[in-house]
Amino acid sequence: MGEPDKRAHRAGRSEMTMLKPEEQQERKESVPPFQIHILSYRLDKTYYCTVDNVDPGAVIARAEGATREEAEAKAVAKAKERIRQTRILSGENH
């Protein structure tokens, strides 16, 4: 008595749709001096891509697009630009 009806509360709220990644693909490429890992997938109608350096696995770039090719091209271009700007220290400087 006095407690709200839990069913009424649930019935009034909209259900959230959980999207699952589809069409997932991954590959590795060489962008000297690094090896990169490219992961792309689709959620609903949008493709997403992340690029990380294989070791230590830090994300370098992310992008999205209407097609896989567009998302990957944007992410890889960003990653290449960021890698180009990376300074490599020799072992003597550590």
C-alpha positions as CSV (number, residue, x, y, z in Angstrom):
1,M,0.0,0.0,0.0
2,G,1.3,3.4,-0.9
3,E,4.0,2.1,-3.2
4,P,3.9,3.2,-6.8
5,D,3.1,0.6,-9.4
6,K,6.4,-0.4,-11.0
7,R,4.7,-1.7,-14.1
8,A,3.1,1.7,-14.8
9,H,6.6,3.4,-14.5
10,R,8.1,0.9,-16.9
11,A,5.3,1.1,-19.4
12,G,5.6,4.9,-19.7
13,R,9.2,5.1,-20.7
14,S,10.6,4.5,-24.1
15,E,12.9,1.5,-24.6
16,M,16.4,2.3,-25.6
17,T,17.7,0.4,-28.6
18,M,21.1,-1.1,-28.1
19,L,23.0,-1.0,-31.4
20,K,25.5,-3.7,-32.0
21,P,28.5,-3.3,-34.3
22,E,28.0,-4.9,-37.6
23,E,30.3,-5.6,-40.6
24,Q,33.4,-5.3,-38.3
25,Q,36.7,-5.5,-40.1
26,E,40.3,-5.1,-38.9
27,R,43.7,-5.1,-40.5
28,K,47.3,-3.9,-40.0
29,E,49.3,-1.6,-42.2
30,S,52.7,-0.2,-42.0
31,V,53.1,3.6,-41.8
32,P,56.8,4.0,-41.1
33,P,58.1,3.9,-38.5
34,F,55.0,2.4,-37.0
35,Q,52.7,-0.5,-37.6
36,I,49.0,0.6,-37.3
37,H,45.8,-1.4,-36.5
38,I,42.7,-0.2,-38.4
39,L,39.3,-1.3,-37.0
40,S,36.1,-0.3,-38.8
41,Y,32.5,-1.2,-38.2
42,R,28.9,-0.1,-38.9
43,L,26.4,1.1,-36.3
44,D,22.9,1.6,-37.9
45,K,23.7,3.6,-41.1
46,T,27.1,5.1,-40.1
47,Y,30.5,3.5,-40.4
48,Y,33.2,4.2,-37.7
49,C,36.9,3.7,-37.8
50,T,39.6,3.8,-35.2
51,V,43.4,3.6,-35.9
52,D,45.8,2.7,-33.2
53,N,49.5,2.0,-33.1
54,V,50.0,-1.7,-32.5
55,D,52.5,-1.1,-29.7
56,P,51.4,0.2,-27.2
57,G,47.9,0.2,-28.7
58,A,47.1,3.9,-28.2
59,V,44.3,5.3,-30.4
60,I,45.8,7.7,-32.9
61,A,42.7,8.7,-34.9
62,R,38.9,8.2,-35.1
63,A,36.5,9.0,-37.9
64,E,33.0,8.3,-39.2
65,G,31.5,8.3,-42.7
66,A,28.6,7.2,-44.8
67,T,30.7,4.3,-46.2
68,R,33.5,2.1,-44.7
69,E,35.9,3.5,-47.3
70,E,35.1,7.1,-46.3
71,A,35.5,6.4,-42.6
72,E,38.7,4.5,-43.1
73,A,40.2,7.1,-45.5
74,K,39.5,9.9,-43.0
75,A,40.9,8.0,-40.0
76,V,44.0,6.8,-41.8
77,A,44.7,10.3,-43.2
78,K,44.5,11.8,-39.7
79,A,46.7,9.0,-38.3
80,K,49.3,9.5,-41.0
81,E,49.4,13.3,-40.3
82,R,49.8,12.7,-36.6
83,I,52.5,10.1,-37.2
84,R,54.3,12.5,-39.5
85,Q,54.4,15.0,-36.7
86,T,55.8,12.5,-34.2
87,R,59.3,13.0,-33.0
88,I,61.3,9.8,-32.5
89,L,63.9,9.9,-29.7
90,S,66.9,7.8,-30.0
91,G,67.7,5.4,-27.2
92,E,70.6,7.6,-26.1
93,N,68.2,10.4,-25.0
94,H,66.3,8.4,-22.5
